[in-house]
C-alpha cells in the first residue's frame, strides 16, 4: 500500500479545503509514493514520537497539530521542531497533519468533544464563511436529467441535511453559430430559438473543478454556457466549535466536575458562577476565545475552550460560565478518532495509537 492511498482516506475524513487559511495541513514531510509500512497516530509529532514510529516500523506519522506551522529558514536541529523534522527525514518517515481540517468538520474535533460530554442536538458554533458557490447553466429539456445528476454525483446540491437540491426554470435560449460551429440544434449561420431549462445548484468551492468537469462531460452543447457566483451564505455544517445540550440540566459545580472527569483535565480555570443551571453548552477545542460572543449569542449556559487570557474571563459578563479546560485536554480524543476511522477504512493495515503523552502542560 502506498502512503498516498492512506492520505486519500485522511482527506475523506478531513478535506484539506476545510482548513483555515492560516493553517499548515496535509503532507508536511516525506514521499507520498513510498510504500507504507505502518501508521502511527499522535497529537504532536515530536522527536519522541518519531522515535516511537521507528521502533514500531511505521513510516507515516499522522498528527493533529502540524509540527511545521510557519516557514523554516534553517534546519540545524536547534529546536524541537527542527530535531523532529531531521529525524523524520533521516529515517524516511512521512508526517501528515490534519489540524483545522478536522476542527471544521461536522464529525471532527468538536463533535468528539460533545460526544465525550454526552451533549446532543449539536450544531456548528462558528459556521464557515465564503465557502459556498453557485453554478448556473442552461440546456435543452432532453439533457436536463443527465446534467443535473452528473452535478449531484460530483458533489453539488447539498444543503444542510438535504442533497440533490437544485432550482430549475424554463425559458428560451437563442444563438447563431459561425462557420466553425457544430450546433446540437440548427445549422451554421441559422438563428435558433430553443426551449431551455436553467439549472441552479450550490456547491463547496473546493469542488469547482470537479463540478465543471461533470458539467462539460454530461452536456450536449458544443459550447456550454455557465456562470459561477461566490455566495455570502455561511456553511451551517462546516465551521469551528459546536453547541449542544444535556438531557437534564446540571448545577455549575456538578457540570465542572463532569467536565474534569470526562476530559481528564488536570485543572479548570473558570469565570464566576452565574447561579444558573447548565443545559446548553458550547465547546471549541484548542484556542477558542474568539468565539465567546458566538457562544453568548447562541444562548449557551457554558462555554468550554482553552488558552483564555486574564481579561477574557470578564467577557463572560455573567451571561454564561466560561471555562478553560486546557488545550491538550480539549482535543485529547482526536487521535483516537483518527485511529478508529483509518482502521474501519483499512482493517488489514497497521494503524497504531501513539503511547507518547505530548501535552507540554503539567499540573502540580
C-alpha positions as CSV (number, residue, x, y, z in Angstrom):
1,X,0.0,0.0,0.0
2,X,1.3,3.4,-0.9
3,X,1.4,6.3,1.6
4,X,-0.7,8.3,-0.9
5,X,-3.5,5.8,-0.6
6,X,-3.7,6.4,3.1
7,X,-3.5,10.1,2.6
8,X,-6.6,9.8,0.3
9,X,-8.5,8.2,3.2
10,X,-7.4,11.0,5.5
11,X,-8.6,13.6,3.1
12,X,-12.0,11.9,3.0
13,X,-12.1,12.1,6.8
14,X,-10.9,15.8,6.9
15,X,-10.8,17.5,3.5
16,X,-7.9,19.9,3.4
17,X,-10.1,22.5,1.9
18,X,-11.9,22.7,5.2
19,X,-8.7,24.0,6.9
20,X,-8.3,27.7,7.9
21,X,-6.2,29.8,5.7
22,X,-3.5,30.4,8.4
23,X,-3.0,26.7,8.9
24,X,-0.5,24.2,7.5
25,X,-2.1,20.9,6.9
26,X,-1.6,17.9,4.7
27,X,1.7,16.1,3.9
28,X,4.5,18.1,5.6
29,X,7.4,15.7,5.3
30,X,8.1,12.7,3.2
31,X,7.3,10.9,-0.1
32,X,3.7,10.1,-0.8
33,X,4.7,7.5,-3.4
34,X,6.6,5.4,-0.9
35,X,5.3,2.1,0.3
36,X,3.6,2.4,3.7
37,X,4.9,0.1,6.5
38,X,2.6,1.3,9.2
39,X,0.8,4.4,10.5
40,X,1.4,6.0,13.9
41,X,-1.3,8.4,15.0
42,X,-0.4,11.1,17.6
43,X,-1.3,14.5,18.8
44,X,2.0,16.2,18.2
45,X,4.8,14.8,16.0
46,X,7.7,15.4,18.4
47,X,11.1,13.8,18.3
48,X,10.0,11.2,20.8
49,X,7.0,10.3,18.6
50,X,9.4,9.8,15.6
51,X,11.5,7.5,17.8
52,X,8.3,5.6,18.6
53,X,7.5,5.4,14.9
54,X,10.9,4.0,14.1
55,X,10.6,1.4,16.9
56,X,7.2,0.3,15.7
57,X,8.2,0.2,12.0
58,X,5.8,3.0,11.0
59,X,6.9,5.3,8.2
60,X,3.8,7.5,8.3
61,X,3.1,9.7,11.3
62,X,-0.4,11.3,11.3
63,X,-0.5,14.1,13.8
64,X,-3.2,16.5,14.8
65,X,-1.1,19.6,15.3
66,X,1.3,20.4,12.4
67,X,4.9,20.2,13.6
68,X,5.7,22.6,10.7
69,X,3.5,25.6,11.2
70,X,5.5,28.6,9.9
71,X,8.4,28.6,7.5
72,X,11.9,27.3,8.4
73,X,14.9,29.2,7.0
74,X,17.4,26.8,8.5
75,X,17.2,23.2,9.7
76,X,20.1,22.7,12.1
77,X,18.4,20.9,15.0
78,X,18.5,23.8,17.3
79,X,14.9,23.4,18.5
80,X,12.3,20.7,18.9
81,X,10.7,21.3,15.5
82,X,13.9,21.0,13.6
83,X,15.0,17.9,15.5
84,X,11.8,16.1,14.8
85,X,11.9,17.0,11.1
86,X,15.6,16.0,10.7
87,X,14.9,12.6,12.4
88,X,11.9,12.0,10.2
89,X,13.8,12.7,7.0
90,X,16.8,10.6,8.0
91,X,14.5,7.7,8.7
92,X,12.2,8.1,5.6
93,X,9.2,8.9,7.8
94,X,6.4,10.9,6.3
95,X,4.4,13.4,8.5
96,X,0.8,14.4,7.8
97,X,-1.2,16.9,9.8
98,X,-5.0,17.3,9.9
99,X,-5.5,20.2,12.5
100,X,-8.2,22.7,11.4
101,X,-9.3,20.5,8.5
102,X,-10.7,18.2,11.3
103,X,-11.6,21.1,13.6
104,X,-14.0,22.4,10.9
105,X,-15.6,19.0,10.1
106,X,-19.1,18.3,11.4
107,X,-17.9,15.0,12.8
108,X,-14.5,16.3,13.8
109,X,-12.8,17.7,16.9
110,X,-15.8,19.5,18.5
111,X,-18.3,16.7,17.8
112,X,-15.8,14.4,19.6
113,X,-15.7,16.9,22.4
114,X,-19.5,17.0,22.6
115,X,-19.8,13.2,22.5
116,X,-17.4,12.8,25.4
117,X,-19.6,15.1,27.5
118,X,-22.8,13.5,26.4
119,X,-24.2,16.5,24.6
120,X,-26.9,16.0,22.0
121,X,-28.7,18.1,19.3
122,X,-25.3,19.5,18.3
123,X,-24.7,22.2,15.6
124,X,-21.8,24.3,14.5
125,X,-20.9,27.3,16.7
126,X,-19.0,29.4,14.1
127,X,-20.1,28.4,10.6
128,X,-17.5,28.8,7.9
129,X,-17.9,31.8,5.6
130,X,-17.0,32.3,1.9
131,X,-17.1,28.6,1.2
132,X,-20.2,28.2,-1.0
133,X,-20.5,28.9,-4.7
134,X,-23.4,28.7,-7.1
135,X,-23.4,27.2,-10.6
136,X,-26.0,28.4,-13.2
137,X,-26.2,26.6,-16.5
138,X,-28.6,26.1,-19.4
139,X,-29.5,23.1,-21.5
140,X,-32.3,21.6,-23.6
141,X,-35.1,19.6,-21.7
142,X,-33.9,16.3,-23.1
143,X,-30.5,16.8,-21.4
144,X,-31.6,18.2,-18.1
145,X,-31.7,15.0,-16.1
146,X,-28.3,13.8,-17.3
147,X,-26.6,17.2,-16.5
148,X,-28.3,17.6,-13.1
149,X,-27.5,14.0,-12.0
150,X,-23.9,14.4,-13.1
151,X,-23.6,17.6,-11.0
152,X,-25.2,15.9,-8.0
153,X,-22.7,13.0,-8.3
154,X,-19.9,15.5,-8.3
155,X,-21.0,16.9,-5.0
156,X,-23.3,19.8,-6.0
157,X,-26.7,20.3,-4.5
158,X,-26.0,19.5,-0.8
159,X,-27.7,21.9,1.6
160,X,-27.7,21.1,5.3
161,X,-29.5,17.8,5.8
162,X,-30.6,17.7,2.2
163,X,-28.9,16.6,-1.1
164,X,-29.8,16.6,-4.8
165,X,-31.1,20.2,-4.4
166,X,-31.5,22.4,-7.4
167,X,-33.7,25.1,-8.9
168,X,-34.9,24.7,-12.5
169,X,-36.8,27.2,-14.6
170,X,-37.9,27.3,-18.2
171,X,-37.0,29.9,-20.8
172,X,-36.0,30.5,-24.4
173,X,-32.3,30.5,-25.5
174,X,-31.0,32.0,-28.7
175,X,-27.8,31.6,-30.7
176,X,-26.3,31.6,-34.1
177,X,-23.2,29.6,-34.9
178,X,-20.4,30.7,-37.3
179,X,-18.8,28.5,-40.0
180,X,-16.7,26.6,-37.4
181,X,-19.7,25.7,-35.2
182,X,-21.4,22.4,-34.8
183,X,-24.7,23.2,-33.0
184,X,-26.8,20.5,-31.4
185,X,-29.9,22.2,-32.8
186,X,-29.9,24.0,-36.2
187,X,-27.2,24.8,-38.7
188,X,-24.3,27.2,-39.1
189,X,-25.5,30.8,-39.6
190,X,-29.0,29.9,-38.6
191,X,-30.6,31.9,-35.8
192,X,-32.1,29.4,-33.4
193,X,-34.7,29.9,-30.7
194,X,-34.8,26.8,-28.4
195,X,-36.7,25.9,-25.2
196,X,-34.1,25.6,-22.5
197,X,-34.0,24.8,-18.8
198,X,-32.0,26.9,-16.4
199,X,-30.3,24.8,-13.7
200,X,-29.0,26.3,-10.5
201,X,-27.0,24.4,-7.9
202,X,-24.8,25.3,-4.9
203,X,-21.5,23.5,-4.0
204,X,-18.5,23.8,-1.8
205,X,-15.9,25.9,-3.6
206,X,-13.1,23.3,-3.5
207,X,-15.3,21.1,-5.7
208,X,-15.4,23.6,-8.5
209,X,-13.0,21.8,-11.0
210,X,-14.9,18.5,-10.3
211,X,-18.3,20.2,-10.9
212,X,-17.2,21.8,-14.1
213,X,-15.7,18.5,-15.4
214,X,-19.0,16.8,-14.7
215,X,-20.9,19.6,-16.5
216,X,-18.8,19.5,-19.6
217,X,-18.9,15.7,-19.8
218,X,-22.7,15.5,-19.5
219,X,-23.8,18.5,-21.6
220,X,-24.8,18.1,-25.2
221,X,-23.8,21.6,-26.3
222,X,-20.6,22.3,-28.1
223,X,-20.2,25.5,-26.1
224,X,-21.6,25.2,-22.6
225,X,-23.0,28.4,-21.1
226,X,-22.5,28.6,-17.4
227,X,-21.9,31.1,-14.6
228,X,-20.3,30.7,-11.1
229,X,-21.0,33.0,-8.2
230,X,-19.5,33.4,-4.8
231,X,-22.2,33.4,-2.1
232,X,-22.2,35.2,1.2
233,X,-24.1,32.3,2.9
234,X,-22.4,30.6,5.8
235,X,-21.9,26.8,5.7
236,X,-24.0,25.5,8.6
237,X,-22.3,22.1,8.7
238,X,-18.7,23.3,8.4
239,X,-17.0,25.5,11.0
240,X,-15.3,25.9,14.3
241,X,-16.8,24.9,17.6
242,X,-20.1,23.3,18.4
243,X,-23.1,23.7,20.7
244,X,-25.3,21.0,22.2
245,X,-27.5,20.2,25.1
246,X,-27.7,17.9,28.1
247,X,-30.8,15.9,28.5
248,X,-31.1,17.2,32.1
249,X,-29.6,20.5,33.4
250,X,-26.7,20.4,35.9
251,X,-25.6,22.7,38.7
252,X,-22.5,24.6,37.8
253,X,-20.2,22.8,40.2
254,X,-21.5,19.4,39.1
255,X,-21.0,20.4,35.5
256,X,-17.4,21.3,36.0
257,X,-16.8,18.1,37.9
258,X,-18.3,16.2,35.0
259,X,-16.0,18.0,32.5
260,X,-13.0,17.4,34.6
261,X,-13.8,13.7,34.8
262,X,-14.7,13.1,31.1
263,X,-11.9,15.2,29.7
264,X,-9.3,14.1,32.2
265,X,-8.5,17.7,32.9
266,X,-5.7,18.5,35.4
267,X,-7.5,21.6,36.4
268,X,-10.2,24.0,35.2
269,X,-9.9,27.8,35.2
270,X,-13.4,29.4,35.0
271,X,-15.3,32.6,35.4
272,X,-17.6,33.4,38.3
273,X,-20.6,31.2,38.7
274,X,-23.8,32.7,37.4
275,X,-26.2,30.8,39.6
276,X,-27.9,29.3,36.5
277,X,-28.3,25.6,35.7
278,X,-26.2,24.3,32.8
279,X,-28.1,22.7,29.9
280,X,-26.9,24.3,26.7
281,X,-23.1,24.0,26.3
282,X,-20.8,25.5,23.6
283,X,-17.3,23.9,23.1
284,X,-14.3,24.8,20.9
285,X,-11.3,22.5,21.1
286,X,-8.0,24.4,21.3
287,X,-7.7,28.2,21.5
288,X,-11.3,29.5,21.3
289,X,-11.5,32.9,22.9
290,X,-12.6,34.5,19.6
291,X,-15.9,32.6,19.9
292,X,-17.1,33.8,23.3
293,X,-19.6,36.2,21.7
294,X,-20.8,33.4,19.4
295,X,-21.5,31.2,22.5
296,X,-23.3,34.0,24.2
297,X,-25.3,34.9,21.1
298,X,-26.5,31.3,20.7
299,X,-27.7,31.2,24.3
300,X,-25.1,28.9,25.8
301,X,-25.1,28.4,29.5
302,X,-21.4,27.5,29.4
303,X,-18.5,27.7,27.0
304,X,-15.6,25.3,27.2
305,X,-12.4,26.0,25.4
306,X,-8.7,26.7,26.2
307,X,-5.9,29.2,26.3
308,X,-8.0,32.0,27.8
309,X,-6.2,35.1,29.0
310,X,-7.0,37.0,32.2
311,X,-9.1,39.8,30.7
312,X,-11.1,37.4,28.5
313,X,-12.8,35.9,31.6
314,X,-14.5,39.3,32.0
315,X,-16.2,38.7,28.6
316,X,-18.5,36.2,30.2
317,X,-20.4,39.2,31.5
318,X,-22.3,36.9,33.9
319,X,-24.2,35.6,30.9
320,X,-22.6,32.2,30.9
321,X,-19.9,30.2,32.6
322,X,-16.6,30.4,30.8
323,X,-14.1,27.6,31.4
324,X,-10.6,26.9,30.2
325,X,-10.0,23.1,30.5
326,X,-6.6,23.0,28.8
327,X,-5.6,22.9,25.1
328,X,-4.5,19.3,25.0
329,X,-7.4,18.2,27.2
330,X,-10.0,19.8,24.9
331,X,-8.6,17.8,21.9
332,X,-7.5,14.7,23.7
333,X,-9.7,12.2,22.0
334,X,-9.0,13.3,18.5
335,X,-6.2,10.9,17.8
336,X,-8.4,8.0,19.0
337,X,-11.0,9.1,16.4
338,X,-8.4,9.1,13.6
339,X,-7.2,5.6,14.5
340,X,-10.8,4.3,14.6
341,X,-11.5,6.0,11.2
342,X,-8.4,4.6,9.5
343,X,-9.0,1.1,11.0
344,X,-12.5,1.0,9.7
345,X,-11.4,2.0,6.2
346,X,-8.4,-0.4,6.1
347,X,-8.7,-3.0,8.9
348,X,-5.8,-5.1,7.4
349,X,-3.1,-2.4,7.8
350,X,-1.2,-1.5,10.9
351,X,-2.8,1.7,12.4
352,X,-1.2,2.3,15.8
353,X,-2.2,4.9,18.5
354,X,0.9,6.6,19.9
355,X,1.7,6.0,23.5
356,X,3.5,9.2,23.9
357,X,1.9,11.9,26.0
358,X,2.9,15.1,24.2
359,X,1.0,17.5,26.4
360,X,3.6,20.2,27.3
361,X,1.5,21.5,30.3
362,X,1.9,19.7,33.6
363,X,-0.1,20.2,36.8
364,X,1.2,20.1,40.3
